[in-house]
Amino acid sequence: MNFGIENNNSDLVGCLDADSFVDKDALKNMIPYFENPKIMAVVPAIKVHNAKNLLQKTQKVEYDVGSFLEKCLLI
């Protein structure tokens, strides 16, 4: 990932872990934020998909609460 970022020639870079996936419109929905010159990065809300064990369920609660609080603080 670092090699790709360092050798990038475009204005925007998107990174995604191998075990992650995003909504098909994620990038399209993120790009308009960069019209504001004060915006340097955009990060989508992270969700745990299909949590099965205790660790995954705990992580899901952590991410859900974090996403909720971020939305509340940005309003």
All heavy atoms as a GROMACS GRO file, in nm:
protein
  588
    1MET      N    1   0.083  -0.118   0.000
    1MET     CA    2   0.000   0.000   0.000
    1MET      C    3   0.088   0.125   0.000
    1MET      O    4   0.060   0.219  -0.074
    1MET     CB    5  -0.092  -0.002   0.121
    1MET     CG    6  -0.200   0.103   0.113
    1MET     SD    7  -0.322   0.107   0.248
    1MET     CE    8  -0.361  -0.060   0.277
    2ASN      N    9   0.192   0.124   0.083
    2ASN     CA   10   0.280   0.240   0.087
    2ASN      C   11   0.346   0.265  -0.048
    2ASN      O   12   0.359   0.379  -0.091
    2ASN     CB   13   0.388   0.222   0.195
    2ASN     CG   14   0.331   0.235   0.334
    2ASN    OD1   15   0.228   0.298   0.355
    2ASN    ND2   16   0.396   0.171   0.430
    3PHE      N   17   0.389   0.158  -0.116
    3PHE     CA   18   0.451   0.173  -0.248
    3PHE      C   19   0.353   0.237  -0.345
    3PHE      O   20   0.389   0.327  -0.421
    3PHE     CB   21   0.497   0.037  -0.300
    3PHE     CG   22   0.559   0.044  -0.437
    3PHE    CD1   23   0.692   0.082  -0.451
    3PHE    CD2   24   0.485   0.013  -0.549
    3PHE    CE1   25   0.748   0.090  -0.578
    3PHE    CE2   26   0.541   0.021  -0.675
    3PHE     CZ   27   0.673   0.059  -0.690
    4GLY      N   28   0.229   0.192  -0.342
    4GLY     CA   29   0.128   0.248  -0.431
    4GLY      C   30   0.102   0.394  -0.404
    4GLY      O   31   0.087   0.475  -0.497
    5ILE      N   32   0.096   0.432  -0.278
    5ILE     CA   33   0.074   0.572  -0.242
    5ILE      C   34   0.191   0.659  -0.286
    5ILE      O   35   0.173   0.766  -0.344
    5ILE     CB   36   0.048   0.586  -0.090
    5ILE    CG1   37  -0.085   0.520  -0.053
    5ILE    CG2   38   0.049   0.733  -0.047
    5ILE    CD1   39  -0.108   0.507   0.096
    6GLU      N   40   0.312   0.611  -0.260
    6GLU     CA   41   0.432   0.687  -0.296
    6GLU      C   42   0.446   0.706  -0.447
    6GLU      O   43   0.501   0.805  -0.493
    6GLU     CB   44   0.557   0.618  -0.242
    6GLU     CG   45   0.569   0.626  -0.091
    6GLU     CD   46   0.685   0.543  -0.038
    6GLU    OE1   47   0.769   0.496  -0.119
    6GLU    OE2   48   0.692   0.524   0.084
    7ASN      N   49   0.397   0.611  -0.524
    7ASN     CA   50   0.412   0.616  -0.670
    7ASN      C   51   0.284   0.659  -0.740
    7ASN      O   52   0.268   0.638  -0.860
    7ASN     CB   53   0.458   0.479  -0.721
    7ASN     CG   54   0.598   0.449  -0.676
    7ASN    OD1   55   0.694   0.504  -0.729
    7ASN    ND2   56   0.612   0.368  -0.573
    8ASN      N   57   0.195   0.721  -0.668
    8ASN     CA   58   0.067   0.767  -0.720
    8ASN      C   59   0.085   0.899  -0.797
    8ASN      O   60   0.160   0.986  -0.755
    8ASN     CB   61  -0.030   0.786  -0.604
    8ASN     CG   62  -0.158   0.850  -0.646
    8ASN    OD1   63  -0.222   0.805  -0.740
    8ASN    ND2   64  -0.196   0.956  -0.577
    9ASN      N   65   0.015   0.913  -0.908
    9ASN     CA   66   0.020   1.037  -0.985
    9ASN      C   67  -0.113   1.111  -0.988
    9ASN      O   68  -0.126   1.212  -1.055
    9ASN     CB   69   0.062   1.007  -1.129
    9ASN     CG   70   0.206   0.960  -1.137
    9ASN    OD1   71   0.290   1.004  -1.062
    9ASN    ND2   72   0.232   0.866  -1.227
   10SER      N   73  -0.213   1.060  -0.917
   10SER     CA   74  -0.344   1.125  -0.921
   10SER      C   75  -0.365   1.214  -0.798
   10SER      O   76  -0.284   1.214  -0.706
   10SER     CB   77  -0.456   1.021  -0.929
   10SER     OG   78  -0.468   0.954  -0.806
   11ASP      N   79  -0.472   1.289  -0.799
   11ASP     CA   80  -0.503   1.379  -0.688
   11ASP      C   81  -0.559   1.305  -0.568
   11ASP      O   82  -0.547   1.350  -0.455
   11ASP     CB   83  -0.604   1.485  -0.732
   11ASP     CG   84  -0.546   1.581  -0.834
   11ASP    OD1   85  -0.423   1.600  -0.834
   11ASP    OD2   86  -0.624   1.637  -0.913
   12LEU      N   87  -0.624   1.191  -0.591
   12LEU     CA   88  -0.688   1.116  -0.483
   12LEU      C   89  -0.637   0.973  -0.477
   12LEU      O   90  -0.605   0.914  -0.580
   12LEU     CB   91  -0.840   1.114  -0.504
   12LEU     CG   92  -0.909   1.249  -0.509
   12LEU    CD1   93  -1.055   1.232  -0.546
   12LEU    CD2   94  -0.896   1.321  -0.376
   13VAL      N   95  -0.632   0.920  -0.356
   13VAL     CA   96  -0.589   0.781  -0.334
   13VAL      C   97  -0.692   0.714  -0.245
   13VAL      O   98  -0.733   0.770  -0.144
   13VAL     CB   99  -0.451   0.775  -0.265
   13VAL    CG1  100  -0.412   0.632  -0.236
   13VAL    CG2  101  -0.346   0.843  -0.350
   14GLY      N  102  -0.734   0.596  -0.283
   14GLY     CA  103  -0.824   0.517  -0.199
   14GLY      C  104  -0.754   0.390  -0.155
   14GLY      O  105  -0.686   0.325  -0.233
   15CYS      N  106  -0.767   0.356  -0.028
   15CYS     CA  107  -0.704   0.236   0.026
   15CYS      C  108  -0.809   0.148   0.092
   15CYS      O  109  -0.901   0.198   0.157
   15CYS     CB  110  -0.599   0.273   0.130
   15CYS     SG  111  -0.466   0.375   0.066
   16LEU      N  112  -0.794   0.018   0.074
   16LEU     CA  113  -0.888  -0.078   0.130
   16LEU      C  114  -0.813  -0.205   0.164
   16LEU      O  115  -0.735  -0.256   0.082
   16LEU     CB  116  -0.997  -0.106   0.027
   16LEU     CG  117  -1.115  -0.190   0.069
   16LEU    CD1  118  -1.197  -0.117   0.176
   16LEU    CD2  119  -1.204  -0.218  -0.051
   17ASP      N  120  -0.832  -0.257   0.284
   17ASP     CA  121  -0.769  -0.381   0.324
   17ASP      C  122  -0.825  -0.497   0.243
   17ASP      O  123  -0.938  -0.493   0.195
   17ASP     CB  124  -0.792  -0.408   0.473
   17ASP     CG  125  -0.719  -0.311   0.563
   17ASP    OD1  126  -0.621  -0.249   0.516
   17ASP    OD2  127  -0.758  -0.296   0.680
   18ALA      N  128  -0.747  -0.603   0.231
   18ALA     CA  129  -0.786  -0.720   0.151
   18ALA      C  130  -0.911  -0.788   0.206
   18ALA      O  131  -0.986  -0.849   0.130
   18ALA     CB  132  -0.671  -0.819   0.144
   19ASP      N  133  -0.936  -0.778   0.335
   19ASP     CA  134  -1.052  -0.845   0.393
   19ASP      C  135  -1.170  -0.750   0.415
   19ASP      O  136  -1.262  -0.779   0.488
   19ASP     CB  137  -1.016  -0.914   0.524
   19ASP     CG  138  -0.966  -0.818   0.630
   19ASP    OD1  139  -0.937  -0.700   0.597
   19ASP    OD2  140  -0.954  -0.859   0.748
   20SER      N  141  -1.167  -0.635   0.350
   20SER     CA  142  -1.272  -0.534   0.364
   20SER      C  143  -1.345  -0.515   0.232
   20SER      O  144  -1.293  -0.549   0.126
   20SER     CB  145  -1.212  -0.401   0.408
   20SER     OG  146  -1.144  -0.415   0.530
   21PHE      N  147  -1.463  -0.459   0.240
   21PHE     CA  148  -1.536  -0.422   0.120
   21PHE      C  149  -1.618  -0.298   0.149
   21PHE      O  150  -1.645  -0.267   0.264
   21PHE     CB  151  -1.624  -0.537   0.068
   21PHE     CG  152  -1.731  -0.580   0.164
   21PHE    CD1  153  -1.858  -0.527   0.156
   21PHE    CD2  154  -1.704  -0.673   0.262
   21PHE    CE1  155  -1.956  -0.565   0.246
   21PHE    CE2  156  -1.802  -0.714   0.351
   21PHE     CZ  157  -1.929  -0.659   0.342
   22VAL      N  158  -1.654  -0.227   0.045
   22VAL     CA  159  -1.732  -0.104   0.060
   22VAL      C  160  -1.854  -0.110  -0.031
   22VAL      O  161  -1.859  -0.190  -0.125
   22VAL     CB  162  -1.649   0.022   0.027
   22VAL    CG1  163  -1.535   0.038   0.124
   22VAL    CG2  164  -1.598   0.018  -0.116
   23ASP      N  165  -1.947  -0.023  -0.004
   23ASP     CA  166  -2.064  -0.008  -0.091
   23ASP      C  167  -2.017   0.033  -0.229
   23ASP      O  168  -1.917   0.104  -0.244
   23ASP     CB  169  -2.157   0.099  -0.032
   23ASP     CG  170  -2.283   0.116  -0.113
   23ASP    OD1  171  -2.375   0.034  -0.098
   23ASP    OD2  172  -2.287   0.212  -0.193
   24LYS      N  173  -2.088  -0.010  -0.332
   24LYS     CA  174  -2.047   0.018  -0.470
   24LYS      C  175  -2.038   0.168  -0.499
   24LYS      O  176  -1.966   0.209  -0.590
   24LYS     CB  177  -2.140  -0.050  -0.569
   24LYS     CG  178  -2.282   0.000  -0.566
   24LYS     CD  179  -2.368  -0.076  -0.667
   24LYS     CE  180  -2.511  -0.031  -0.665
   24LYS     NZ  181  -2.533   0.097  -0.728
   25ASP      N  182  -2.107   0.252  -0.424
   25ASP     CA  183  -2.105   0.397  -0.448
   25ASP      C  184  -2.017   0.472  -0.347
   25ASP      O  185  -2.020   0.595  -0.342
   25ASP     CB  186  -2.247   0.453  -0.442
   25ASP     CG  187  -2.333   0.402  -0.557
   25ASP    OD1  188  -2.278   0.381  -0.666
   25ASP    OD2  189  -2.454   0.384  -0.535
   26ALA      N  190  -1.939   0.402  -0.269
   26ALA     CA  191  -1.861   0.466  -0.162
   26ALA      C  192  -1.770   0.577  -0.213
   26ALA      O  193  -1.773   0.689  -0.163
   26ALA     CB  194  -1.781   0.362  -0.085
   27LEU      N  195  -1.689   0.547  -0.313
   27LEU     CA  196  -1.596   0.650  -0.364
   27LEU      C  197  -1.671   0.766  -0.426
   27LEU      O  198  -1.635   0.882  -0.405
   27LEU     CB  199  -1.499   0.589  -0.464
   27LEU     CG  200  -1.394   0.495  -0.406
   27LEU    CD1  201  -1.310   0.435  -0.519
   27LEU    CD2  202  -1.306   0.567  -0.307
   28LYS      N  203  -1.775   0.735  -0.501
   28LYS     CA  204  -1.854   0.841  -0.564
   28LYS      C  205  -1.915   0.934  -0.458
   28LYS      O  206  -1.923   1.054  -0.478
   28LYS     CB  207  -1.964   0.777  -0.649
   28LYS     CG  208  -2.046   0.878  -0.727
   28LYS     CD  209  -2.137   0.812  -0.829
   28LYS     CE  210  -2.244   0.732  -0.760
   28LYS     NZ  211  -2.346   0.679  -0.852
   29ASN      N  212  -1.952   0.877  -0.344
   29ASN     CA  213  -2.012   0.958  -0.236
   29ASN      C  214  -1.907   1.036  -0.156
   29ASN      O  215  -1.939   1.138  -0.095
   29ASN     CB  216  -2.092   0.869  -0.142
   29ASN     CG  217  -2.214   0.810  -0.208
   29ASN    OD1  218  -2.268   0.867  -0.303
   29ASN    ND2  219  -2.258   0.695  -0.162
   30MET      N  220  -1.783   0.990  -0.157
   30MET     CA  221  -1.678   1.056  -0.079
   30MET      C  222  -1.613   1.173  -0.154
   30MET      O  223  -1.572   1.271  -0.093
   30MET     CB  224  -1.570   0.954  -0.041
   30MET     CG  225  -1.620   0.846   0.053
   30MET     SD  226  -1.507   0.709   0.066
   30MET     CE  227  -1.395   0.771   0.189
   31ILE      N  228  -1.602   1.162  -0.284
   31ILE     CA  229  -1.529   1.262  -0.365
   31ILE      C  230  -1.581   1.405  -0.348
   31ILE      O  231  -1.500   1.498  -0.337
   31ILE     CB  232  -1.524   1.218  -0.512
   31ILE    CG1  233  -1.432   1.098  -0.525
   31ILE    CG2  234  -1.480   1.331  -0.603
   31ILE    CD1  235  -1.430   1.034  -0.662
   32PRO      N  236  -1.713   1.431  -0.342
   32PRO     CA  237  -1.758   1.570  -0.330
   32PRO      C  238  -1.707   1.643  -0.205
   32PRO      O  239  -1.695   1.765  -0.206
   32PRO     CB  240  -1.911   1.557  -0.325
   32PRO     CG  241  -1.940   1.430  -0.398
   32PRO     CD  242  -1.825   1.339  -0.364
   33TYR      N  243  -1.672   1.570  -0.100
   33TYR     CA  244  -1.619   1.635   0.021
   33TYR      C  245  -1.490   1.711  -0.009
   33TYR      O  246  -1.457   1.809   0.058
   33TYR     CB  247  -1.595   1.534   0.133
   33TYR     CG  248  -1.722   1.482   0.194
   33TYR    CD1  249  -1.778   1.362   0.153
   33TYR    CD2  250  -1.787   1.554   0.294
   33TYR    CE1  251  -1.895   1.315   0.210
   33TYR    CE2  252  -1.904   1.508   0.351
   33TYR     CZ  253  -1.957   1.388   0.309
   33TYR     OH  254  -2.073   1.341   0.364
   34PHE      N  255  -1.415   1.666  -0.109
   34PHE     CA  256  -1.287   1.728  -0.140
   34PHE      C  257  -1.301   1.862  -0.213
   34PHE      O  258  -1.201   1.928  -0.238
   34PHE     CB  259  -1.199   1.631  -0.219
   34PHE     CG  260  -1.153   1.514  -0.138
   34PHE    CD1  261  -1.213   1.390  -0.152
   34PHE    CD2  262  -1.052   1.529  -0.044
   34PHE    CE1  263  -1.172   1.282  -0.076
   34PHE    CE2  264  -1.010   1.422   0.032
   34PHE     CZ  265  -1.070   1.298   0.016
   35GLU      N  266  -1.422   1.902  -0.245
   35GLU     CA  267  -1.443   2.034  -0.302
   35GLU      C  268  -1.412   2.143  -0.200
   35GLU      O  269  -1.380   2.255  -0.235
   35GLU     CB  270  -1.585   2.047  -0.355
   35GLU     CG  271  -1.611   1.959  -0.476
   35GLU     CD  272  -1.756   1.964  -0.522
   35GLU    OE1  273  -1.834   2.045  -0.471
   35GLU    OE2  274  -1.789   1.884  -0.612
   36ASN      N  275  -1.422   2.109  -0.071
   36ASN     CA  276  -1.385   2.200   0.037
   36ASN      C  277  -1.234   2.193   0.055
   36ASN      O  278  -1.180   2.087   0.087
   36ASN     CB  279  -1.456   2.158   0.166
   36ASN     CG  280  -1.424   2.249   0.284
   36ASN    OD1  281  -1.324   2.321   0.285
   36ASN    ND2  282  -1.508   2.244   0.385
   37PRO      N  283  -1.161   2.303   0.033
   37PRO     CA  284  -1.014   2.299   0.040
   37PRO      C  285  -0.960   2.265   0.180
   37PRO      O  286  -0.844   2.231   0.193
   37PRO     CB  287  -0.972   2.440  -0.002
   37PRO     CG  288  -1.093   2.525   0.015
   37PRO     CD  289  -1.212   2.436  -0.001
   38LYS      N  290  -1.044   2.271   0.282
   38LYS     CA  291  -0.999   2.237   0.417
   38LYS      C  292  -1.002   2.085   0.442
   38LYS      O  293  -0.945   2.038   0.539
   38LYS     CB  294  -1.087   2.306   0.521
   38LYS     CG  295  -1.071   2.456   0.520
   38LYS     CD  296  -1.157   2.520   0.626
   38LYS     CE  297  -1.141   2.672   0.624
   38LYS     NZ  298  -1.223   2.736   0.729
   39ILE      N  299  -1.067   2.010   0.354
   39ILE     CA  300  -1.077   1.866   0.370
   39ILE      C  301  -0.953   1.798   0.312
   39ILE      O  302  -0.919   1.817   0.196
   39ILE     CB  303  -1.203   1.810   0.299
   39ILE    CG1  304  -1.330   1.873   0.356
   39ILE    CG2  305  -1.208   1.658   0.308
   39ILE    CD1  306  -1.357   1.842   0.501
   40MET      N  307  -0.884   1.720   0.396
   40MET     CA  308  -0.764   1.650   0.353
   40MET      C  309  -0.784   1.499   0.343
   40MET      O  310  -0.707   1.430   0.277
   40MET     CB  311  -0.649   1.679   0.451
   40MET     CG  312  -0.613   1.826   0.462
   40MET     SD  313  -0.553   1.897   0.309
   40MET     CE  314  -0.398   1.818   0.294
   41ALA      N  315  -0.886   1.448   0.411
   41ALA     CA  316  -0.911   1.303   0.410
   41ALA      C  317  -1.058   1.280   0.440
   41ALA      O  318  -1.122   1.359   0.509
   41ALA     CB  319  -0.825   1.233   0.514
   42VAL      N  320  -1.109   1.169   0.389
   42VAL     CA  321  -1.247   1.127   0.414
   42VAL      C  322  -1.242   0.980   0.452
   42VAL      O  323  -1.178   0.900   0.383
   42VAL     CB  324  -1.336   1.147   0.291
   42VAL    CG1  325  -1.477   1.098   0.318
   42VAL    CG2  326  -1.339   1.293   0.249
   43VAL      N  327  -1.307   0.946   0.561
   43VAL     CA  328  -1.309   0.808   0.609
   43VAL      C  329  -1.453   0.765   0.626
   43VAL      O  330  -1.529   0.832   0.696
   43VAL     CB  331  -1.234   0.796   0.743
   43VAL    CG1  332  -1.235   0.652   0.792
   43VAL    CG2  333  -1.092   0.848   0.731
   44PRO      N  334  -1.493   0.655   0.563
   44PRO     CA  335  -1.631   0.609   0.579
   44PRO      C  336  -1.652   0.545   0.715
   44PRO      O  337  -1.556   0.507   0.783
   44PRO     CB  338  -1.647   0.506   0.467
   44PRO     CG  339  -1.509   0.452   0.449
   44PRO     CD  340  -1.417   0.569   0.474
   45ALA      N  341  -1.775   0.530   0.755
   45ALA     CA  342  -1.806   0.458   0.878
   45ALA      C  343  -1.769   0.311   0.858
   45ALA      O  344  -1.794   0.253   0.754
   45ALA     CB  345  -1.954   0.470   0.912
   46ILE      N  346  -1.708   0.254   0.959
   46ILE     CA  347  -1.666   0.114   0.952
   46ILE      C  348  -1.771   0.029   1.021
   46ILE      O  349  -1.816   0.061   1.131
   46ILE     CB  350  -1.530   0.095   1.020
   46ILE    CG1  351  -1.424   0.179   0.950
   46ILE    CG2  352  -1.491  -0.051   1.024
   46ILE    CD1  353  -1.291   0.181   1.022
   47LYS      N  354  -1.810  -0.079   0.956
   47LYS     CA  355  -1.908  -0.170   1.014
   47LYS      C  356  -1.855  -0.312   1.007
   47LYS      O  357  -1.786  -0.348   0.913
   47LYS     CB  358  -2.041  -0.161   0.937
   47LYS     CG  359  -2.106  -0.026   0.946
   47LYS     CD  360  -2.238  -0.025   0.874
   47LYS     CE  361  -2.303   0.112   0.884
   47LYS     NZ  362  -2.433   0.116   0.817
   48VAL      N  363  -1.888  -0.390   1.108
   48VAL     CA  364  -1.853  -0.531   1.108
   48VAL      C  365  -1.966  -0.607   1.041
   48VAL      O  366  -2.082  -0.596   1.081
   48VAL     CB  367  -1.830  -0.582   1.252
   48VAL    CG1  368  -1.805  -0.732   1.251
   48VAL    CG2  369  -1.714  -0.509   1.316
   49HIS      N  370  -1.934  -0.683   0.939
   49HIS     CA  371  -2.034  -0.759   0.864
   49HIS      C  372  -2.048  -0.899   0.921
   49HIS      O  373  -1.950  -0.971   0.934
   49HIS     CB  374  -1.993  -0.765   0.717
   49HIS     CG  375  -2.086  -0.845   0.632
   49HIS    ND1  376  -2.212  -0.801   0.600
   49HIS    CD2  377  -2.071  -0.964   0.571
   49HIS    CE1  378  -2.271  -0.890   0.524
   49HIS    NE2  379  -2.187  -0.991   0.505
   50ASN      N  380  -2.169  -0.935   0.958
   50ASN     CA  381  -2.199  -1.071   0.999
   50ASN      C  382  -2.114  -1.118   1.118
   50ASN      O  383  -2.047  -1.221   1.111
   50ASN     CB  384  -2.183  -1.166   0.880
   50ASN     CG  385  -2.253  -1.298   0.901
   50ASN    OD1  386  -2.340  -1.310   0.987
   50ASN    ND2  387  -2.216  -1.396   0.823
   51ALA      N  388  -2.117  -1.042   1.226
   51ALA     CA  389  -2.041  -1.077   1.347
   51ALA      C  390  -2.092  -1.209   1.403
   51ALA      O  391  -2.211  -1.227   1.424
   51ALA     CB  392  -2.055  -0.966   1.451
   52LYS      N  393  -1.999  -1.301   1.429
   52LYS     CA  394  -2.038  -1.434   1.475
   52LYS      C  395  -1.989  -1.465   1.616
   52LYS      O  396  -2.063  -1.522   1.695
   52LYS     CB  397  -1.986  -1.539   1.378
   52LYS     CG  398  -2.049  -1.530   1.242
   52LYS     CD  399  -1.993  -1.634   1.147
   52LYS     CE  400  -2.058  -1.618   1.010
   52LYS     NZ  401  -1.998  -1.703   0.911
   53ASN      N  402  -1.866  -1.431   1.648
   53ASN     CA  403  -1.815  -1.466   1.781
   53ASN      C  404  -1.814  -1.343   1.873
   53ASN      O  405  -1.845  -1.231   1.831
   53ASN     CB  406  -1.676  -1.531   1.771
   53ASN     CG  407  -1.573  -1.439   1.710
   53ASN    OD1  408  -1.570  -1.319   1.738
   53ASN    ND2  409  -1.485  -1.495   1.626
   54LEU      N  410  -1.777  -1.365   1.998
   54LEU     CA  411  -1.781  -1.257   2.097
   54LEU      C  412  -1.691  -1.140   2.058
   54LEU      O  413  -1.731  -1.024   2.071
   54LEU     CB  414  -1.740  -1.311   2.235
   54LEU     CG  415  -1.740  -1.209   2.349
   54LEU    CD1  416  -1.880  -1.150   2.369
   54LEU    CD2  417  -1.689  -1.271   2.477
   55LEU      N  418  -1.572  -1.168   2.009
   55LEU     CA  419  -1.480  -1.060   1.970
   55LEU      C  420  -1.540  -0.977   1.856
   55LEU      O  421  -1.537  -0.854   1.860
   55LEU     CB  422  -1.344  -1.117   1.929
   55LEU     CG  423  -1.241  -1.015   1.883
   55LEU    CD1  424  -1.211  -0.915   1.993
   55LEU    CD2  425  -1.114  -1.084   1.839
   56GLN      N  426  -1.595  -1.043   1.756
   56GLN     CA  427  -1.655  -0.972   1.644
   56GLN      C  428  -1.776  -0.891   1.688
   56GLN      O  429  -1.796  -0.778   1.643
   56GLN     CB  430  -1.695  -1.071   1.534
   56GLN     CG  431  -1.577  -1.136   1.466
   56GLN     CD  432  -1.618  -1.249   1.375
   56GLN    OE1  433  -1.730  -1.299   1.381
   56GLN    NE2  434  -1.527  -1.292   1.289
   57LYS      N  435  -1.856  -0.946   1.776
   57LYS     CA  436  -1.975  -0.875   1.826
   57LYS      C  437  -1.934  -0.754   1.910
   57LYS      O  438  -1.996  -0.648   1.901
   57LYS     CB  439  -2.063  -0.968   1.906
   57LYS     CG  440  -2.131  -1.071   1.818
   57LYS     CD  441  -2.215  -1.169   1.898
   57LYS     CE  442  -2.275  -1.274   1.804
   57LYS     NZ  443  -2.358  -1.371   1.875
   58THR      N  444  -1.828  -0.769   1.989
   58THR     CA  445  -1.777  -0.656   2.069
   58THR      C  446  -1.724  -0.547   1.977
   58THR      O  447  -1.749  -0.428   1.998
   58THR     CB  448  -1.666  -0.704   2.164
   58THR    OG1  449  -1.717  -0.808   2.247
   58THR    CG2  450  -1.614  -0.590   2.249
   59GLN      N  451  -1.652  -0.587   1.874
   59GLN     CA  452  -1.599  -0.491   1.778
   59GLN      C  453  -1.713  -0.420   1.706
   59GLN      O  454  -1.707  -0.299   1.681
   59GLN     CB  455  -1.509  -0.563   1.678
   59GLN     CG  456  -1.430  -0.472   1.588
   59GLN     CD  457  -1.336  -0.550   1.498
   59GLN    OE1  458  -1.372  -0.656   1.446
   59GLN    NE2  459  -1.217  -0.497   1.479
   60LYS      N  460  -1.818  -0.492   1.672
   60LYS     CA  461  -1.934  -0.432   1.605
   60LYS      C  462  -1.996  -0.324   1.692
   60LYS      O  463  -2.027  -0.215   1.645
   60LYS     CB  464  -2.038  -0.539   1.571
   60LYS     CG  465  -2.162  -0.483   1.504
   60LYS     CD  466  -2.259  -0.594   1.466
   60LYS     CE  467  -2.388  -0.548   1.406
   60LYS     NZ  468  -2.405  -0.413   1.366
   61VAL      N  469  -2.013  -0.352   1.821
   61VAL     CA  470  -2.070  -0.252   1.913
   61VAL      C  471  -1.978  -0.130   1.920
   61VAL      O  472  -2.024  -0.016   1.914
   61VAL     CB  473  -2.092  -0.312   2.053
   61VAL    CG1  474  -2.127  -0.204   2.154
   61VAL    CG2  475  -2.201  -0.418   2.049
   62GLU      N  476  -1.848  -0.153   1.931
   62GLU     CA  477  -1.752  -0.042   1.937
   62GLU      C  478  -1.762   0.046   1.812
   62GLU      O  479  -1.768   0.168   1.822
   62GLU     CB  480  -1.610  -0.098   1.949
   62GLU     CG  481  -1.503   0.010   1.946
   62GLU     CD  482  -1.363  -0.045   1.937
   62GLU    OE1  483  -1.346  -0.168   1.926
   62GLU    OE2  484  -1.269   0.036   1.939
   63TYR      N  485  -1.765  -0.014   1.694
   63TYR     CA  486  -1.773   0.063   1.570
   63TYR      C  487  -1.908   0.134   1.557
   63TYR      O  488  -1.913   0.249   1.513
   63TYR     CB  489  -1.751  -0.027   1.449
   63TYR     CG  490  -1.609  -0.076   1.431
   63TYR    CD1  491  -1.579  -0.172   1.336
   63TYR    CD2  492  -1.504  -0.029   1.509
   63TYR    CE1  493  -1.449  -0.218   1.317
   63TYR    CE2  494  -1.375  -0.075   1.491
   63TYR     CZ  495  -1.348  -0.169   1.396
   63TYR     OH  496  -1.220  -0.213   1.377
   64ASP      N  497  -2.015   0.065   1.593
   64ASP     CA  498  -2.148   0.127   1.584
   64ASP      C  499  -2.160   0.248   1.676
   64ASP      O  500  -2.212   0.353   1.637
   64ASP     CB  501  -2.258   0.026   1.616
   64ASP     CG  502  -2.275  -0.080   1.507
   64ASP    OD1  503  -2.218  -0.063   1.397
   64ASP    OD2  504  -2.345  -0.180   1.533
   65VAL      N  505  -2.112   0.235   1.799
   65VAL     CA  506  -2.116   0.347   1.894
   65VAL      C  507  -2.027   0.461   1.844
   65VAL      O  508  -2.066   0.578   1.848
   65VAL     CB  509  -2.074   0.302   2.035
   65VAL    CG1  510  -2.053   0.421   2.128
   65VAL    CG2  511  -2.180   0.207   2.093
   66GLY      N  512  -1.908   0.428   1.794
   66GLY     CA  513  -1.817   0.531   1.742
   66GLY      C  514  -1.879   0.607   1.624
   66GLY      O  515  -1.872   0.728   1.618
   67SER      N  516  -1.941   0.534   1.534
   67SER     CA  517  -2.005   0.598   1.418
   67SER      C  518  -2.121   0.688   1.462
   67SER      O  519  -2.137   0.799   1.412
   67SER     CB  520  -2.058   0.493   1.321
   67SER     OG  521  -1.952   0.422   1.263
   68PHE      N  522  -2.198   0.640   1.558
   68PHE     CA  523  -2.310   0.718   1.610
   68PHE      C  524  -2.260   0.847   1.675
   68PHE      O  525  -2.313   0.955   1.649
   68PHE     CB  526  -2.390   0.636   1.711
   68PHE     CG  527  -2.498   0.713   1.780
   68PHE    CD1  528  -2.616   0.743   1.714
   68PHE    CD2  529  -2.481   0.758   1.910
   68PHE    CE1  530  -2.716   0.817   1.777
   68PHE    CE2  531  -2.580   0.831   1.973
   68PHE     CZ  532  -2.698   0.861   1.907
   69LEU      N  533  -2.158   0.836   1.758
   69LEU     CA  534  -2.105   0.955   1.826
   69LEU      C  535  -2.044   1.054   1.726
   69LEU      O  536  -2.059   1.175   1.743
   69LEU     CB  537  -2.001   0.915   1.930
   69LEU     CG  538  -2.057   0.841   2.052
   69LEU    CD1  539  -1.943   0.795   2.144
   69LEU    CD2  540  -2.156   0.928   2.129
   70GLU      N  541  -1.977   1.005   1.624
   70GLU     CA  542  -1.921   1.096   1.523
   70GLU      C  543  -2.031   1.173   1.454
   70GLU      O  544  -2.018   1.293   1.431
   70GLU     CB  545  -1.841   1.016   1.420
   70GLU     CG  546  -1.706   0.972   1.470
   70GLU     CD  547  -1.628   0.893   1.367
   70GLU    OE1  548  -1.671   0.889   1.250
   70GLU    OE2  549  -1.526   0.836   1.402
   71LYS      N  550  -2.140   1.106   1.420
   71LYS     CA  551  -2.252   1.174   1.355
   71LYS      C  552  -2.312   1.278   1.448
   71LYS      O  553  -2.349   1.388   1.405
   71LYS     CB  554  -2.358   1.073   1.311
   71LYS     CG  555  -2.314   0.990   1.194
   71LYS     CD  556  -2.421   0.889   1.155
   71LYS     CE  557  -2.371   0.801   1.044
   71LYS     NZ  558  -2.468   0.698   1.007
   72CYS      N  559  -2.324   1.246   1.575
   72CYS     CA  560  -2.381   1.341   1.671
   72CYS      C  561  -2.293   1.463   1.688
   72CYS      O  562  -2.342   1.575   1.701
   72CYS     CB  563  -2.400   1.274   1.807
   72CYS     SG  564  -2.530   1.150   1.810
   73LEU      N  565  -2.161   1.444   1.691
   73LEU     CA  566  -2.069   1.555   1.712
   73LEU      C  567  -2.055   1.642   1.589
   73LEU      O  568  -2.018   1.758   1.599
   73LEU     CB  569  -1.933   1.500   1.755
   73LEU     CG  570  -1.932   1.429   1.890
   73LEU    CD1  571  -1.794   1.366   1.914
   73LEU    CD2  572  -1.967   1.524   2.003
   74LEU      N  573  -2.082   1.588   1.470
   74LEU     CA  574  -2.068   1.665   1.347
   74LEU      C  575  -2.191   1.747   1.315
   74LEU      O  576  -2.187   1.834   1.228
   74LEU     CB  577  -2.035   1.572   1.230
   74LEU     CG  578  -1.898   1.508   1.236
   74LEU    CD1  579  -1.881   1.408   1.119
   74LEU    CD2  580  -1.786   1.610   1.232
   75ILE      N  581  -2.301   1.721   1.381
   75ILE     CA  582  -2.424   1.793   1.351
   75ILE      C  583  -2.422   1.930   1.417
   75ILE      O  584  -2.374   1.955   1.517
   75ILE     CB  585  -2.547   1.712   1.399
   75ILE    CG1  586  -2.557   1.586   1.314
   75ILE    CG2  587  -2.674   1.793   1.390
   75ILE    CD1  588  -2.667   1.492   1.355
   0.00000   0.00000   0.00000
